[in-house]
Amino acid sequence: MRKFGLIIAIIALAFAGCASGGGGGGGGGGASGDAYVVDLSTMTLYAVTTGPDKLGAPIGNFVKNQEPLTKSWEDVMLVFPSDLPDLTKYTRVTVVVKYYGPDGAELLAADSMGMASMIYDTNANWRADSGGNTVFKEFNIGGFSGMLHKPRGVRIGLSKNPGALLLQRNSGSPAAFIEVVAIAFHNGTFELPK
């Protein structure tokens, strides 16, 4: 009978250990309270010229392009302020966007609507996936198969603070305007307040 009681006690302890969480919901650390949420009013929207790629003139403190995107792969650049705190301690980033048609009506986000790339240097090649200037590139931001807009975001390994976020209209996309709703650096998850 004592053996049976000991076995029951061990099983109970095992279940208690499982119920206590022991991992924080999939690893990676903190919750949304640990996030650094970028103050979007400090971002500066720039025009982008192509052939060669170059940062154009600053448009202003906007997080949505002011002129409609009409061509495939047309893009705009949101430049981070230079006085960001040290972001290298964060291992993940979440970026949430909204899409709008030419008439300004909001569109349901879907795969192949838009792309986002985070880069270090606006004067270096921001199209290449290699070469050390690209932090991440997400092809389906906001869509079903995209990860960047989800609470876990995408994994990053910053060597220094990023310089800009490049937003691009995908080929055949109905989106004419892309608006950034949130940029959050974190170590676990980030969810927009309800």
C-alpha positions as CSV (number, residue, x, y, z in Angstrom):
1,M,0.0,0.0,0.0
2,R,2.9,2.4,0.7
3,K,4.3,1.7,-2.8
4,F,0.9,2.6,-4.3
5,G,0.8,5.8,-2.3
6,L,4.3,6.8,-3.4
7,I,3.4,6.2,-7.0
8,I,0.3,8.4,-6.7
9,A,2.4,11.1,-5.1
10,I,5.0,11.0,-7.9
11,I,2.3,11.2,-10.6
12,A,0.6,14.1,-8.7
13,L,3.9,16.0,-8.6
14,A,4.5,15.4,-12.3
15,F,1.1,16.8,-13.2
16,A,1.6,19.8,-10.9
17,G,4.9,20.5,-12.7
18,C,3.2,20.4,-16.1
19,A,0.4,22.6,-14.9
20,S,2.7,25.3,-13.5
21,G,3.6,26.4,-17.0
22,G,7.3,25.5,-17.1
23,G,8.2,27.3,-20.3
24,G,6.3,30.5,-20.8
25,G,4.2,29.5,-23.8
26,G,6.7,28.2,-26.3
27,G,9.9,29.7,-25.2
28,G,11.5,32.9,-26.2
29,G,10.8,34.8,-23.0
30,G,8.7,37.8,-22.2
31,A,5.2,38.9,-23.1
32,S,4.0,42.1,-24.6
33,G,4.9,44.1,-21.5
34,D,8.6,43.5,-22.4
35,A,8.2,44.9,-25.8
36,Y,9.7,48.2,-27.2
37,V,6.9,49.7,-29.3
38,V,8.2,52.3,-31.7
39,D,6.5,55.7,-31.5
40,L,5.3,55.9,-35.1
41,S,5.0,59.7,-34.9
42,T,8.9,59.7,-34.9
43,M,9.1,57.8,-38.2
44,T,9.9,59.7,-41.4
45,L,8.4,58.6,-44.7
46,Y,10.8,58.9,-47.7
47,A,10.2,58.4,-51.4
48,V,12.4,55.8,-53.1
49,T,13.9,56.1,-56.6
50,T,14.9,53.1,-58.7
51,G,17.6,52.5,-61.3
52,P,19.7,52.8,-59.2
53,D,17.9,52.4,-55.9
54,K,18.2,55.6,-53.9
55,L,16.5,57.2,-51.0
56,G,14.5,60.2,-52.3
57,A,13.3,63.3,-50.5
58,P,11.6,63.1,-47.1
59,I,7.8,63.3,-47.3
60,G,7.1,63.8,-43.7
61,N,6.1,62.1,-40.4
62,F,3.7,59.6,-42.0
63,V,3.4,55.8,-41.7
64,K,1.2,55.6,-44.8
65,N,2.3,56.5,-48.3
66,Q,0.7,59.8,-49.4
67,E,0.6,59.0,-53.1
68,P,-0.9,55.8,-54.4
69,L,1.4,52.9,-55.4
70,T,0.5,52.0,-59.0
71,K,3.3,49.8,-60.2
72,S,4.4,46.3,-59.2
73,W,7.2,46.3,-56.7
74,E,6.8,50.1,-56.1
75,D,7.9,51.0,-52.6
76,V,8.4,53.6,-49.9
77,M,10.8,53.8,-47.0
78,L,10.0,54.5,-43.3
79,V,13.2,55.7,-41.6
80,F,13.6,55.2,-37.9
81,P,14.7,58.1,-35.7
82,S,18.4,58.1,-34.7
83,D,17.7,58.3,-31.0
84,L,16.1,54.8,-30.5
85,P,17.2,52.9,-27.4
86,D,19.5,49.9,-27.9
87,L,17.3,47.3,-29.7
88,T,20.0,44.6,-30.0
89,K,18.7,42.9,-26.8
90,Y,15.5,42.0,-28.6
91,T,15.2,38.7,-30.6
92,R,11.9,39.2,-32.4
93,V,10.0,41.9,-34.2
94,T,6.3,42.2,-35.1
95,V,5.1,44.7,-37.7
96,V,1.4,45.2,-38.3
97,V,0.1,46.9,-41.5
98,K,-3.2,47.8,-43.2
99,Y,-3.8,47.9,-46.9
100,Y,-6.1,50.3,-48.8
101,G,-7.3,50.4,-52.4
102,P,-7.0,53.4,-54.8
103,D,-10.3,54.8,-53.4
104,G,-9.0,54.7,-49.9
105,A,-11.2,51.8,-48.8
106,E,-9.5,49.3,-46.4
107,L,-8.7,45.9,-48.0
108,L,-8.6,42.6,-46.3
109,A,-4.9,41.7,-45.9
110,A,-3.9,38.6,-47.9
111,D,-0.8,36.8,-49.2
112,S,0.9,38.6,-52.1
113,M,-0.4,42.0,-51.2
114,G,2.8,43.5,-49.8
115,M,6.3,43.0,-48.6
116,A,8.4,44.5,-45.9
117,S,12.2,44.5,-45.4
118,M,14.1,46.0,-42.4
119,I,17.5,47.3,-43.2
120,Y,20.4,48.8,-41.4
121,D,21.8,51.4,-43.9
122,T,19.6,53.4,-46.3
123,N,22.7,54.1,-48.4
124,A,23.6,50.5,-48.9
125,N,21.9,47.8,-51.1
126,W,18.5,47.2,-49.5
127,R,17.3,44.7,-52.1
128,A,19.8,41.9,-51.5
129,D,19.0,39.2,-49.0
130,S,22.7,38.8,-48.2
131,G,25.5,41.2,-47.6
132,G,24.6,42.1,-44.1
133,N,22.3,45.1,-44.7
134,T,19.0,43.2,-44.5
135,V,17.6,42.4,-41.0
136,F,14.6,40.5,-42.5
137,K,12.4,40.3,-45.6
138,E,8.7,39.2,-45.3
139,F,6.9,38.5,-48.6
140,N,3.4,38.2,-47.3
141,I,3.0,40.8,-44.6
142,G,-0.5,40.6,-43.2
143,G,-1.3,37.5,-45.2
144,F,-2.1,34.0,-44.1
145,S,1.4,32.6,-44.7
146,G,3.2,35.7,-43.4
147,M,4.7,35.6,-39.8
148,L,5.7,39.3,-39.3
149,H,2.3,40.6,-38.3
150,K,1.6,37.7,-35.9
151,P,2.2,38.0,-32.1
152,R,5.4,36.0,-32.3
153,G,6.7,38.0,-35.2
154,V,9.9,37.0,-36.9
155,R,13.2,36.2,-35.3
156,I,16.0,38.8,-35.7
157,G,19.6,39.1,-34.6
158,L,20.4,42.8,-34.6
159,S,24.1,43.8,-34.7
160,K,23.0,47.4,-34.3
161,N,19.8,49.4,-34.5
162,P,17.9,49.2,-37.8
163,G,17.8,52.2,-40.0
164,A,14.6,51.8,-42.0
165,L,11.6,49.7,-42.9
166,L,11.0,49.3,-46.7
167,L,7.4,48.7,-47.7
168,Q,6.7,47.3,-51.1
169,R,3.6,46.6,-53.2
170,N,3.8,43.1,-54.6
171,S,3.2,42.3,-58.3
172,G,-0.5,42.3,-59.1
173,S,-1.5,43.6,-55.6
174,P,-4.7,45.6,-55.4
175,A,-3.1,47.7,-52.6
176,A,-2.5,51.4,-53.4
177,F,-1.7,52.4,-49.9
178,I,0.2,50.6,-47.1
179,E,-0.1,51.9,-43.5
180,V,2.0,50.7,-40.6
181,V,-0.1,50.2,-37.5
182,A,2.6,49.0,-35.1
183,I,6.3,48.1,-35.0
184,A,7.3,46.2,-31.8
185,F,10.6,44.7,-30.8
186,H,10.3,42.0,-28.2
187,N,11.6,38.6,-26.9
188,G,8.4,36.6,-26.8
189,T,5.1,37.9,-28.2
190,F,3.4,41.2,-28.9
191,E,-0.3,41.8,-29.4
192,L,-2.0,45.0,-30.3
193,P,-4.2,46.3,-27.5
194,K,-7.9,45.5,-28.2
